[in-house]
Amino acid sequence: MENLLAEGYDFRLPQRGEIVEGVIVEVSPGGLVIDIGSKYEGVLVDRELQNISPQEMASFKVGDKIRVCVVTGEDKNGHILLSRDEALKELDWEEAQGLLDRDEVYEGSIATYNKGGLIVNVGRLRGFVPASQLVRGRRESDGNEKDTPDYAARVGKPISVKVLELNREQNRLILSERAAQRRRRDQKGELLTELKEGDVRTGEVSHLADFGAFVNLGGADGLIHISELSWTRVNHPSEVVQVGDEVEVFVLSIDQERRRIGLSLKRLQPEPWTTVEERFKVGQITQGTISKLAPFGAFARLEGDIEGLIHISELSDQPVQNPAEVVKEGDVVNLRILRVDTERKRIALSLKRANDDVGLLEETIAPETEVSEIEGNENK
């Protein structure tokens, strides 16, 4: 009995600003009732309820755990007012502290600005980048840097920053673009020293260009040239990868002087031509997709990874002046294999002989001069 009485008086009223994990005990159109322990229940403050959409309210379930911050003591109904937003902000303060402790660069976007600098949101926190901590603009003709604080033009644009100063009590979060740039240079130098040709690394696609894809390897970007994305022809990198994709890459080259890293995606995949003789035989009928037209014929993709040439003389029994008279890109056609040259990575194909019932004779195969322009792998 003595122990029970002691437990009965051991309920501590949660203090203002305290972060607690509660359990939802009631969901209604009027809001949420949350059990925060010690026999106390709380409700979210009105301003947060107004910002919760009906769809989000419907997502809350009785029994769900929710992290909240105590705003005030008990109201007239005996409920404690709680804030979910303040609790989430506390998580953001913890993340900001982690960025500072780990000396990490934060990738964010510019929310707004004032006359002293830029405002960058770190989660729900508003971080301030003073003008002195921004990377300066173009140089004047005399070599001196000219500040170009066109802050309005930068709103919504991405920015890399480091946490310089953090004070939760004063709600102060100071960021630096300059420090992030220095850290990036340091990280790239460290990576260039550490990397070796032939290494396999995991990175994230950070940017696409017409000539290839840039991959962040952790502080530094390497380039996968478009010719190294796939063993098949690629017209644009977006056919293979997208920004944000996590990819495993092969380190092709490291240029210490120019601080450039060459990467490859296709080198980690089997080279299609190593098995071509097992898959394709002279005289075999196979299906192909017309992938490109040229004055001397049409290229066809076989099984998605090998391309061969249908010489213009092999498109039809009738004289053909332009391959477009017979086929167009995207057509799926039956083809007969005339020649396989794995050393030169070339396959000669015939459309007009695809329906022949009689087996091919050596003298009926198109002469070598007719397939001299085949590029079985135009990406090389």
KEKE-3310 file (N, C-alpha, C; in steps of 0.2 Angstrom, whole numbers, plus 5000, padded with zeros to 4 digits):
npx = (5004:5010:5019:5011:5004:5015:5018:5007:5008:5019:5018:5024:5021:5023:5035:5035:5041:5047:5051:5042:5037:5022:5006:4993:4977:4964:4956:4948:4937:4939:4952:4967:4969:4981:4991:5003:5009:5012:4999:4994:4985:4985:4982:4984:4989:4979:4983:4991:4982:4974:4982:4983:4978:4962:4965:4978:4974:4966:4976:4981:4981:4973:4983:4995:5012:5018:5029:5030:5030:5029:5018:5010:5004:4991:4975:4958:4950:4958:4967:4984:4992:5000:5013:5017:5024:5035:5041:5046:5055:5064:5070:5076:5085:5094:5099:5105:5115:5122:5127:5136:5145:5150:5156:5150:5144:5129:5116:5105:5091:5088:5078:5073:5078:5087:5093:5105:5109:5106:5092:5091:5082:5084:5077:5064:5070:5076:5090:5104:5113:5126:5131:5145:5148:5145:5149:5159:5155:5158:5174:5182:5189:5201:5205:5201:5188:5171:5157:5141:5127:5114:5102:5088:5087:5093:5084:5075:5085:5097:5109:5125:5130:5138:5137:5140:5138:5128:5114:5102:5094:5094:5089:5097:5105:5119:5125:5137:5142:5154:5163:5158:5161:5175:5176:5172:5182:5192:5187:5187:5201:5205:5198:5203:5216:5214:5207:5208:5213:5202:5195:5179:5165:5151:5139:5129:5119:5121:5119:5114:5120:5121:5132:5135:5134:5135:5142:5141:5153:5154:5158:5164:5162:5162:5163:5153:5155:5145:5147:5151:5141:5133:5133:5126:5120:5118:5107:5104:5109:5098:5091:5097:5100:5094:5094:5098:5098:5105:5120:5132:5149:5163:5180:5188:5198:5209:5213:5225:5230:5221:5211:5200:5189:5186:5173:5164:5149:5146:5157:5155:5146:5143:5152:5144:5148:5156:5149:5143:5145:5140:5127:5122:5122:5129:5117:5106:5089:5083:5076:5075:5076:5074:5086:5093:5095:5105:5115:5120:5113:5104:5104:5101:5095:5099:5092:5093:5106:5116:5121:5118:5122:5111:5115:5112:5110:5104:5092:5080:5073:5072:5079:5086:5086:5086:5087:5075:5065:5061:5062:5059:5064:5062:5054:5050:5058:5060:5076:5090:5105:5121:5135:5146:5157:5167:5179:5180:5168:5156:5141:5133:5118:5103:5088:5080:5083:5077:5066:5069:5069:5079:5095:5108:5122:5139:5144:5133:5133:5134:5148:5163:5167:5155:5150:5159:5157:5151:5147:5147:5147:5144:5147:5159)
npy = (4994:5006:5008:5009:5021:5030:5029:5035:5048:5052:5058:5069:5085:5089:5100:5117:5118:5106:5091:5077:5060:5055:5046:5044:5045:5048:5053:5066:5077:5089:5088:5081:5070:5067:5055:5059:5053:5050:5051:5061:5071:5078:5092:5097:5114:5127:5135:5126:5115:5122:5121:5108:5098:5090:5078:5074:5074:5063:5053:5051:5039:5031:5025:5028:5034:5050:5064:5077:5095:5103:5116:5124:5123:5114:5117:5124:5113:5103:5099:5098:5110:5107:5106:5100:5105:5112:5102:5095:5105:5104:5092:5096:5105:5097:5090:5100:5103:5091:5092:5102:5096:5086:5092:5094:5097:5106:5104:5115:5126:5143:5152:5165:5183:5196:5213:5210:5198:5180:5169:5153:5138:5126:5111:5115:5126:5143:5147:5159:5167:5177:5192:5192:5179:5174:5167:5176:5187:5190:5195:5211:5220:5225:5215:5214:5207:5209:5212:5205:5207:5201:5197:5193:5187:5175:5168:5153:5145:5132:5130:5127:5125:5128:5125:5138:5144:5140:5142:5137:5143:5156:5156:5155:5153:5152:5152:5147:5150:5151:5144:5131:5130:5129:5118:5108:5109:5104:5091:5086:5086:5077:5065:5064:5060:5048:5040:5027:5021:5010:5007:5004:5013:5019:5031:5047:5052:5069:5078:5081:5082:5086:5079:5069:5061:5068:5062:5062:5058:5059:5073:5076:5078:5066:5062:5053:5050:5051:5040:5031:5026:5016:5000:5000:5012:5028:5042:5052:5056:5054:5044:5033:5036:5046:5062:5060:5047:5032:5025:5013:5014:5013:5018:5026:5035:5047:5063:5072:5085:5093:5090:5081:5068:5053:5042:5026:5018:5007:4998:4990:4981:4966:4964:4965:4959:4949:4937:4936:4927:4915:4918:4922:4916:4913:4913:4912:4917:4931:4943:4961:4978:4993:5005:5016:5026:5027:5034:5023:5012:5003:5003:4990:4985:4971:4960:4971:4974:4973:4979:4978:4980:4983:4982:4993:4987:4975:4977:4976:4967:4974:4989:5001:5018:5026:5021:5024:5022:5009:5005:5012:5021:5012:5002:4985:4970:4955:4947:4941:4934:4938:4939:4938:4946:4946:4952:4964:4969:4969:4965:4959:4960:4955:4960:4957:4943:4937:4929:4919:4902:4893:4888:4899:4901:4902:4910:4918:4928:4945:4954:4958:4971:4978:4979:4986:4998:4996:5000:4991:4995:5010:5018:5017)
npz = (5000:5004:4994:4983:4986:4986:4972:4967:4970:4962:4950:4938:4932:4916:4909:4902:4886:4886:4877:4873:4870:4864:4864:4853:4858:4854:4840:4831:4822:4829:4833:4840:4854:4865:4874:4885:4895:4913:4918:4911:4898:4882:4870:4853:4849:4844:4832:4825:4822:4813:4802:4798:4786:4780:4774:4780:4793:4793:4792:4804:4817:4831:4844:4837:4838:4843:4842:4853:4859:4875:4877:4886:4903:4911:4903:4905:4903:4908:4899:4892:4882:4867:4855:4839:4829:4836:4842:4831:4826:4836:4833:4821:4826:4832:4821:4814:4824:4823:4810:4812:4821:4814:4804:4791:4775:4770:4759:4753:4749:4744:4754:4756:4758:4766:4769:4774:4770:4765:4768:4773:4774:4786:4787:4797:4803:4802:4794:4793:4781:4781:4772:4771:4771:4760:4743:4733:4718:4701:4694:4693:4679:4684:4692:4705:4716:4713:4722:4719:4725:4721:4727:4726:4714:4717:4725:4729:4722:4723:4736:4744:4761:4777:4794:4805:4817:4831:4841:4852:4862:4859:4847:4835:4820:4811:4795:4782:4765:4760:4768:4766:4752:4754:4761:4752:4743:4750:4753:4740:4737:4746:4742:4729:4732:4738:4730:4717:4701:4694:4705:4713:4717:4726:4722:4720:4708:4702:4693:4676:4660:4642:4638:4647:4664:4680:4695:4712:4723:4737:4742:4731:4713:4700:4682:4672:4656:4641:4633:4642:4649:4645:4636:4624:4612:4617:4617:4626:4643:4652:4648:4654:4667:4682:4690:4707:4708:4715:4711:4706:4702:4691:4693:4681:4677:4685:4686:4693:4691:4684:4692:4690:4689:4680:4677:4675:4670:4662:4663:4673:4670:4660:4645:4630:4618:4622:4623:4611:4600:4605:4605:4592:4576:4560:4547:4555:4560:4567:4578:4576:4581:4572:4574:4569:4555:4540:4526:4520:4524:4537:4554:4566:4582:4592:4603:4613:4616:4607:4591:4574:4556:4543:4527:4513:4502:4506:4510:4502:4488:4478:4470:4480:4485:4496:4513:4521:4512:4515:4528:4545:4560:4575:4569:4571:4565:4556:4554:4545:4549:4542:4544:4557:4566:4579:4583:4577:4581:4574:4565:4551:4543:4535:4528:4517:4515:4525:4524:4517:4512:4508:4514:4518:4506:4505:4495:4493:4503:4508:4501:4511:4509:4509:4522:4528:4535:4546:4563:4576:4589:4593:4603:4607)
capx = (5000:5014:5022:5006:5003:5021:5017:5001:5011:5025:5016:5027:5018:5028:5037:5035:5047:5049:5049:5040:5034:5015:5002:4987:4971:4958:4956:4941:4937:4941:4959:4970:4970:4988:4993:5010:5012:5011:4992:4992:4984:4986:4979:4988:4987:4974:4986:4993:4976:4971:4986:4982:4973:4958:4969:4983:4971:4964:4981:4982:4977:4974:4989:5001:5016:5019:5033:5027:5033:5024:5018:5008:5001:4984:4970:4952:4947:4962:4972:4990:4993:5006:5015:5020:5029:5040:5045:5050:5060:5069:5074:5080:5091:5098:5102:5110:5121:5126:5131:5142:5149:5153:5159:5147:5140:5122:5113:5098:5089:5087:5070:5072:5084:5086:5098:5111:5111:5101:5089:5091:5079:5087:5071:5060:5074:5078:5097:5105:5120:5128:5134:5152:5149:5143:5154:5158:5153:5163:5179:5182:5195:5207:5207:5197:5182:5165:5151:5135:5122:5107:5099:5081:5088:5095:5078:5073:5091:5101:5115:5128:5132:5141:5135:5146:5136:5122:5112:5095:5091:5093:5086:5102:5108:5123:5128:5142:5143:5162:5165:5156:5166:5182:5176:5171:5189:5196:5185:5189:5208:5206:5195:5208:5222:5212:5204:5213:5209:5199:5190:5172:5162:5144:5138:5123:5119:5120:5118:5114:5122:5121:5138:5136:5131:5140:5140:5144:5156:5155:5162:5167:5159:5165:5159:5152:5154:5139:5150:5153:5134:5130:5136:5122:5120:5114:5106:5105:5110:5092:5089:5100:5100:5091:5096:5096:5099:5111:5123:5139:5153:5170:5184:5191:5204:5210:5218:5226:5232:5215:5206:5195:5188:5182:5169:5160:5144:5145:5162:5153:5141:5146:5153:5139:5151:5160:5145:5139:5146:5135:5120:5121:5126:5127:5111:5101:5084:5082:5071:5078:5072:5078:5088:5096:5096:5111:5115:5123:5109:5100:5106:5096:5097:5097:5092:5094:5113:5120:5118:5121:5120:5108:5117:5106:5109:5101:5085:5075:5075:5071:5084:5084:5090:5086:5084:5069:5060:5059:5061:5060:5067:5057:5051:5053:5058:5064:5082:5095:5112:5125:5141:5148:5164:5167:5185:5179:5162:5152:5136:5130:5111:5099:5081:5077:5084:5074:5060:5072:5068:5085:5100:5113:5128:5145:5145:5128:5134:5137:5155:5166:5167:5148:5149:5165:5155:5147:5149:5143:5147:5146:5149:5167)
capy = (5000:5012:5009:5012:5028:5034:5030:5040:5055:5052:5061:5075:5089:5091:5107:5121:5117:5099:5087:5071:5056:5053:5041:5047:5041:5050:5057:5069:5083:5094:5088:5075:5070:5063:5053:5060:5049:5052:5052:5068:5071:5085:5093:5102:5121:5129:5137:5120:5112:5125:5120:5101:5096:5084:5071:5073:5072:5056:5049:5049:5033:5029:5021:5030:5038:5056:5068:5084:5099:5105:5123:5127:5119:5112:5122:5124:5107:5099:5096:5102:5112:5104:5108:5095:5109:5114:5096:5094:5109:5102:5087:5100:5108:5091:5089:5106:5102:5085:5095:5106:5092:5081:5096:5092:5103:5105:5106:5117:5131:5149:5154:5172:5187:5203:5217:5208:5191:5176:5165:5146:5134:5119:5109:5120:5131:5148:5149:5165:5167:5184:5193:5191:5172:5172:5166:5182:5186:5190:5199:5217:5220:5226:5209:5214:5204:5213:5209:5206:5204:5201:5192:5191:5182:5168:5164:5146:5142:5128:5133:5123:5129:5124:5128:5141:5145:5138:5144:5136:5148:5163:5154:5158:5148:5156:5147:5150:5147:5151:5138:5125:5129:5127:5111:5104:5108:5099:5084:5084:5084:5070:5060:5063:5057:5042:5036:5024:5019:5003:5007:5004:5017:5021:5039:5049:5057:5075:5083:5078:5086:5082:5074:5064:5062:5069:5058:5064:5052:5061:5079:5078:5075:5063:5062:5047:5052:5047:5034:5026:5025:5009:4997:5002:5019:5032:5048:5057:5052:5053:5037:5028:5038:5052:5065:5057:5039:5030:5021:5010:5016:5011:5024:5025:5040:5052:5069:5076:5092:5096:5089:5078:5060:5050:5036:5022:5013:5001:4994:4985:4977:4962:4967:4961:4956:4943:4931:4937:4921:4910:4920:4923:4911:4914:4910:4912:4922:4934:4949:4967:4985:4998:5010:5022:5026:5030:5033:5016:5006:5004:4999:4986:4983:4964:4959:4976:4976:4972:4982:4976:4984:4980:4986:4996:4981:4969:4979:4974:4964:4980:4994:5006:5024:5028:5016:5026:5019:5002:5005:5018:5020:5009:4996:4978:4966:4949:4948:4935:4935:4936:4938:4940:4948:4949:4956:4971:4971:4970:4960:4960:4958:4955:4960:4954:4936:4934:4924:4913:4895:4890:4890:4903:4899:4907:4915:4923:4932:4951:4954:4962:4979:4981:4980:4990:5004:4994:5001:4987:4998:5017:5022:5016)
capz = (5000:5004:4987:4978:4988:4983:4965:4966:4970:4958:4943:4937:4927:4911:4909:4896:4882:4886:4872:4875:4865:4866:4860:4851:4861:4851:4833:4830:4818:4833:4834:4843:4861:4865:4881:4886:4901:4920:4918:4908:4891:4879:4863:4849:4849:4838:4826:4821:4820:4807:4796:4796:4781:4782:4772:4785:4799:4792:4792:4811:4820:4838:4845:4834:4843:4840:4847:4854:4864:4879:4876:4892:4908:4910:4902:4909:4902:4911:4894:4891:4875:4864:4848:4835:4825:4840:4843:4824:4826:4840:4829:4816:4830:4833:4814:4813:4828:4820:4804:4815:4824:4809:4799:4785:4771:4770:4753:4754:4744:4747:4755:4755:4759:4769:4766:4777:4767:4763:4773:4770:4778:4787:4790:4799:4805:4797:4795:4790:4778:4781:4765:4772:4771:4753:4738:4729:4711:4695:4695:4689:4674:4687:4696:4711:4716:4714:4725:4716:4729:4718:4732:4724:4709:4720:4729:4726:4719:4728:4739:4749:4767:4783:4800:4808:4824:4833:4848:4852:4866:4855:4840:4831:4816:4806:4790:4777:4759:4759:4772:4762:4746:4756:4763:4746:4740:4754:4752:4733:4737:4750:4737:4723:4735:4741:4724:4713:4695:4695:4711:4712:4722:4726:4723:4719:4702:4705:4687:4669:4654:4636:4636:4652:4670:4686:4701:4719:4727:4744:4742:4724:4707:4694:4676:4667:4649:4638:4630:4647:4652:4643:4630:4619:4610:4622:4615:4631:4649:4655:4646:4658:4675:4684:4696:4713:4708:4718:4706:4707:4696:4690:4692:4675:4677:4690:4684:4699:4689:4682:4698:4687:4690:4675:4679:4670:4672:4658:4664:4679:4666:4655:4638:4626:4613:4624:4622:4604:4596:4608:4604:4585:4571:4553:4544:4560:4559:4573:4578:4578:4581:4568:4579:4566:4547:4537:4519:4517:4527:4543:4560:4570:4589:4593:4611:4617:4618:4601:4585:4567:4550:4536:4521:4509:4497:4509:4513:4498:4482:4473:4471:4486:4485:4503:4518:4523:4508:4517:4536:4549:4567:4579:4566:4573:4559:4556:4550:4544:4551:4537:4546:4564:4567:4586:4584:4575:4584:4569:4563:4545:4543:4529:4529:4511:4515:4531:4523:4512:4514:4507:4518:4514:4504:4507:4489:4493:4508:4505:4502:4516:4508:4510:4529:4531:4539:4552:4570:4580:4596:4591:4609:4609)
cpx = (5004:5017:5017:5004:5009:5020:5012:5003:5017:5024:5019:5023:5024:5029:5036:5042:5050:5047:5048:5037:5027:5012:4995:4981:4964:4959:4949:4942:4940:4949:4961:4970:4976:4989:5000:5013:5010:5004:4990:4990:4984:4983:4984:4985:4983:4977:4989:4987:4973:4976:4986:4976:4968:4962:4974:4980:4968:4969:4983:4978:4978:4979:4996:5005:5018:5024:5030:5031:5027:5024:5016:5006:4994:4979:4963:4949:4952:4967:4978:4991:5000:5007:5019:5026:5036:5045:5049:5056:5066:5074:5079:5086:5096:5102:5107:5116:5125:5130:5137:5147:5153:5156:5157:5144:5133:5119:5106:5096:5087:5080:5069:5078:5082:5092:5105:5114:5105:5099:5089:5087:5083:5081:5066:5063:5076:5086:5099:5113:5122:5131:5142:5154:5147:5149:5153:5157:5159:5168:5179:5188:5201:5209:5204:5190:5176:5159:5145:5129:5115:5103:5092:5082:5090:5089:5076:5079:5094:5107:5118:5131:5135:5138:5141:5145:5129:5120:5105:5092:5089:5090:5090:5105:5112:5126:5133:5143:5151:5165:5164:5160:5173:5182:5175:5178:5193:5194:5187:5196:5209:5204:5200:5214:5220:5210:5210:5209:5208:5195:5183:5169:5155:5143:5131:5123:5117:5118:5118:5116:5122:5127:5139:5133:5136:5137:5144:5146:5157:5160:5165:5163:5164:5161:5159:5150:5149:5141:5151:5146:5132:5134:5132:5122:5115:5113:5107:5105:5104:5089:5092:5099:5096:5094:5093:5097:5105:5114:5130:5143:5160:5174:5189:5198:5203:5215:5219:5227:5226:5209:5199:5195:5183:5179:5166:5155:5144:5151:5160:5148:5145:5146:5149:5143:5155:5156:5141:5139:5141:5128:5118:5125:5124:5122:5105:5096:5083:5078:5076:5074:5077:5079:5091:5096:5102:5111:5116:5118:5106:5103:5100:5099:5094:5097:5094:5101:5118:5117:5122:5119:5116:5110:5112:5105:5105:5094:5079:5078:5075:5077:5082:5089:5091:5083:5077:5063:5057:5058:5061:5062:5061:5054:5055:5052:5062:5070:5086:5102:5117:5132:5142:5155:5165:5174:5184:5172:5157:5147:5133:5123:5108:5091:5077:5078:5080:5069:5063:5071:5075:5090:5105:5119:5133:5145:5139:5128:5137:5144:5157:5166:5160:5147:5155:5163:5151:5150:5145:5142:5149:5148:5156:5170)
cpy = (5006:5013:5012:5019:5033:5035:5035:5047:5057:5055:5068:5079:5091:5098:5110:5120:5110:5095:5080:5067:5053:5048:5044:5042:5043:5055:5059:5075:5089:5094:5081:5076:5065:5062:5054:5057:5053:5055:5059:5067:5078:5085:5098:5109:5123:5131:5131:5116:5115:5123:5113:5100:5090:5077:5069:5071:5065:5051:5047:5044:5033:5024:5023:5034:5044:5060:5075:5088:5102:5113:5127:5122:5117:5118:5121:5117:5101:5096:5101:5104:5110:5106:5102:5099:5110:5108:5094:5098:5107:5096:5091:5103:5103:5089:5094:5105:5096:5088:5099:5101:5088:5085:5095:5098:5101:5108:5108:5122:5137:5151:5161:5176:5193:5207:5215:5201:5187:5171:5158:5142:5127:5115:5114:5126:5136:5150:5155:5165:5174:5185:5192:5184:5169:5171:5173:5181:5187:5195:5205:5216:5221:5220:5208:5211:5209:5210:5210:5204:5205:5195:5189:5186:5175:5164:5158:5142:5138:5131:5127:5127:5125:5128:5131:5142:5143:5139:5143:5141:5154:5162:5157:5152:5152:5151:5151:5146:5146:5145:5131:5124:5127:5120:5106:5104:5103:5092:5082:5082:5078:5064:5059:5059:5049:5037:5033:5021:5012:5002:5007:5007:5018:5028:5040:5054:5064:5080:5079:5084:5082:5077:5069:5065:5063:5065:5061:5058:5054:5067:5081:5074:5072:5063:5055:5050:5048:5041:5029:5024:5018:5006:4998:5009:5022:5039:5054:5053:5050:5046:5031:5030:5044:5055:5062:5050:5038:5024:5019:5011:5014:5017:5022:5029:5045:5057:5073:5084:5096:5095:5086:5070:5058:5043:5032:5018:5007:4996:4989:4981:4972:4965:4962:4957:4950:4937:4931:4930:4915:4912:4920:4919:4914:4910:4910:4918:4925:4941:4955:4973:4990:5004:5017:5021:5029:5029:5026:5010:5008:5000:4996:4984:4976:4963:4964:4979:4976:4976:4979:4981:4980:4985:4988:4990:4975:4971:4977:4971:4969:4985:4999:5012:5026:5023:5018:5024:5012:5002:5012:5016:5017:5003:4990:4973:4960:4949:4941:4937:4933:4935:4941:4941:4951:4953:4963:4973:4973:4964:4963:4957:4959:4955:4956:4946:4933:4929:4919:4907:4891:4892:4894:4899:4904:4912:4920:4928:4939:4951:4959:4969:4982:4982:4983:4995:5003:4996:4997:4990:5005:5021:5021:5022)
cpz = (5000:4998:4982:4980:4985:4976:4963:4966:4966:4951:4943:4931:4922:4910:4902:4892:4882:4880:4874:4869:4868:4862:4859:4854:4858:4845:4832:4825:4822:4834:4837:4850:4861:4872:4881:4892:4908:4921:4915:4900:4888:4872:4859:4849:4843:4832:4822:4818:4813:4801:4794:4792:4783:4780:4777:4791:4799:4793:4799:4814:4827:4839:4842:4839:4839:4845:4847:4859:4868:4879:4883:4897:4906:4908:4906:4908:4905:4906:4894:4884:4873:4857:4845:4831:4829:4841:4837:4824:4830:4837:4824:4820:4831:4827:4813:4818:4826:4814:4806:4818:4819:4803:4792:4781:4770:4763:4754:4748:4748:4747:4754:4757:4763:4767:4769:4774:4765:4769:4769:4776:4779:4791:4791:4802:4800:4798:4791:4788:4777:4774:4765:4771:4764:4748:4734:4722:4707:4697:4690:4684:4678:4692:4702:4710:4717:4717:4721:4719:4726:4721:4729:4718:4711:4724:4725:4723:4725:4730:4744:4755:4772:4789:4804:4815:4825:4840:4849:4856:4863:4848:4834:4827:4811:4801:4785:4771:4757:4762:4769:4756:4748:4758:4757:4743:4744:4753:4745:4733:4741:4745:4732:4726:4736:4735:4720:4707:4696:4701:4709:4718:4721:4726:4721:4713:4704:4699:4681:4664:4648:4635:4642:4658:4676:4692:4707:4722:4734:4744:4736:4719:4702:4688:4673:4660:4646:4635:4635:4651:4651:4637:4624:4618:4615:4619:4620:4638:4653:4653:4650:4666:4675:4690:4702:4714:4711:4713:4709:4701:4697:4689:4686:4675:4682:4687:4689:4697:4688:4687:4695:4688:4684:4678:4673:4673:4669:4660:4670:4676:4661:4649:4634:4621:4615:4623:4615:4600:4599:4606:4597:4581:4564:4550:4549:4558:4566:4572:4580:4578:4577:4573:4575:4558:4545:4530:4516:4520:4533:4549:4564:4577:4590:4601:4615:4618:4612:4595:4579:4562:4545:4531:4517:4503:4499:4512:4509:4492:4476:4475:4476:4485:4492:4508:4520:4519:4510:4524:4539:4556:4571:4576:4569:4567:4560:4552:4550:4545:4545:4539:4553:4565:4574:4587:4583:4578:4579:4567:4557:4545:4536:4531:4523:4511:4521:4530:4518:4516:4513:4511:4514:4512:4504:4501:4489:4498:4505:4506:4508:4515:4509:4517:4532:4536:4545:4558:4575:4587:4595:4597:4611:4606)
residu = (MET:GLU:ASN:LEU:LEU:ALA:GLU:GLY:TYR:ASP:PHE:ARG:LEU:PRO:GLN:ARG:GLY:GLU:ILE:VAL:GLU:GLY:VAL:ILE:VAL:GLU:VAL:SER:PRO:GLY:GLY:LEU:VAL:ILE:ASP:ILE:GLY:SER:LYS:TYR:GLU:GLY:VAL:LEU:VAL:ASP:ARG:GLU:LEU:GLN:ASN:ILE:SER:PRO:GLN:GLU:MET:ALA:SER:PHE:LYS:VAL:GLY:ASP:LYS:ILE:ARG:VAL:CYS:VAL:VAL:THR:GLY:GLU:ASP:LYS:ASN:GLY:HIS:ILE:LEU:LEU:SER:ARG:ASP:GLU:ALA:LEU:LYS:GLU:LEU:ASP:TRP:GLU:GLU:ALA:GLN:GLY:LEU:LEU:ASP:ARG:ASP:GLU:VAL:TYR:GLU:GLY:SER:ILE:ALA:THR:TYR:ASN:LYS:GLY:GLY:LEU:ILE:VAL:ASN:VAL:GLY:ARG:LEU:ARG:GLY:PHE:VAL:PRO:ALA:SER:GLN:LEU:VAL:ARG:GLY:ARG:ARG:GLU:SER:ASP:GLY:ASN:GLU:LYS:ASP:THR:PRO:ASP:TYR:ALA:ALA:ARG:VAL:GLY:LYS:PRO:ILE:SER:VAL:LYS:VAL:LEU:GLU:LEU:ASN:ARG:GLU:GLN:ASN:ARG:LEU:ILE:LEU:SER:GLU:ARG:ALA:ALA:GLN:ARG:ARG:ARG:ARG:ASP:GLN:LYS:GLY:GLU:LEU:LEU:THR:GLU:LEU:LYS:GLU:GLY:ASP:VAL:ARG:THR:GLY:GLU:VAL:SER:HIS:LEU:ALA:ASP:PHE:GLY:ALA:PHE:VAL:ASN:LEU:GLY:GLY:ALA:ASP:GLY:LEU:ILE:HIS:ILE:SER:GLU:LEU:SER:TRP:THR:ARG:VAL:ASN:HIS:PRO:SER:GLU:VAL:VAL:GLN:VAL:GLY:ASP:GLU:VAL:GLU:VAL:PHE:VAL:LEU:SER:ILE:ASP:GLN:GLU:ARG:ARG:ARG:ILE:GLY:LEU:SER:LEU:LYS:ARG:LEU:GLN:PRO:GLU:PRO:TRP:THR:THR:VAL:GLU:GLU:ARG:PHE:LYS:VAL:GLY:GLN:ILE:THR:GLN:GLY:THR:ILE:SER:LYS:LEU:ALA:PRO:PHE:GLY:ALA:PHE:ALA:ARG:LEU:GLU:GLY:ASP:ILE:GLU:GLY:LEU:ILE:HIS:ILE:SER:GLU:LEU:SER:ASP:GLN:PRO:VAL:GLN:ASN:PRO:ALA:GLU:VAL:VAL:LYS:GLU:GLY:ASP:VAL:VAL:ASN:LEU:ARG:ILE:LEU:ARG:VAL:ASP:THR:GLU:ARG:LYS:ARG:ILE:ALA:LEU:SER:LEU:LYS:ARG:ALA:ASN:ASP:ASP:VAL:GLY:LEU:LEU:GLU:GLU:THR:ILE:ALA:PRO:GLU:THR:GLU:VAL:SER:GLU:ILE:GLU:GLY:ASN:GLU:ASN:LYS)
# end
